[in-house]
């Protein structure tokens, strides 16, 4: 069984987060694990975010997720299968 890992880097995190969340919810049945990272401290909440997903769907489902995500401005997506 292969595991697909998707990394999503988003500039403008504060502006695009609602749209991103909507897409991830739409494709939630293929997301086994989600990890969201952004730099945060008392004085800073970075506008750049990184999300790591472990996906368990078929190739077509993963392709559909990537296609939907690609519609968001300032997003970079990489996947790897292990």
N, C-alpha and C positions, 0 to 999 in steps of 0.2 A: 504494500500500500504506500503510495507516495503522499507526501505532505507538501502543500503549497504555502509559502510565506510571502505576504505582500507588505511592502513598505510604502507608506504614503507620506510625502513631505508637503506641507501646506504653508505657503506664505499667506498672510492675511487671515490667520486663524480666527480672529475675532469676527471678521466679516463673513467668512464662508462656513463657519462651524454648523449653523443650522441646516444648510443645504447638504453638507457632508453627512451629518447625522441622519438626515432623511434617507439618503442613499444607503448608508450602512444598515439602517433599520429595514429597508426594502429587501436587502440581501442577507438579512440576519441569519437565515437558516443554514447558510454555508460558512458562517463565521464561528469557529470553535473557540478562538481566543482573540482578545483585543487588548492592546497595550498602547496607551496614549501618553506621549511625553512632550513637555514644553518647559522652557526655563522659567522658573518662578521663584520669587523671593519676596521679602517684605516690601521692597521698592520696585520690583519689576515683574511684569507678566508678559513674557515674550509673545510676539505676534506670529512667530513661526512654530509650527507644531509637527510632530512626527507620530504616526500611528503604525503599529506593527500588527498585522492580522495573520492568524493561522486559519487557513481555509480548508474545508473538507468537501467542497462541491465538485461536480463534474467540470471538465474544461470549458464547456459552453457557459455554465453558470458563472465561472470565474471571469471569463471573457466579457460577459454581460455586466458584471460588477465593474470591471476595469473601464469599460466603455462609458458607463454612467459617471464614474469618477472623473474621467477625462474631460467632461463638460465643465468642470469647475476651473476657474481661472487660477493661475499660479500654483498648480498642483504637479507634483512629480510622482510617478508610480513605478516601482520595480517589483518583480516577482522572481522567486526561485523555487524550484521543486527539489525536494530531497527525499 
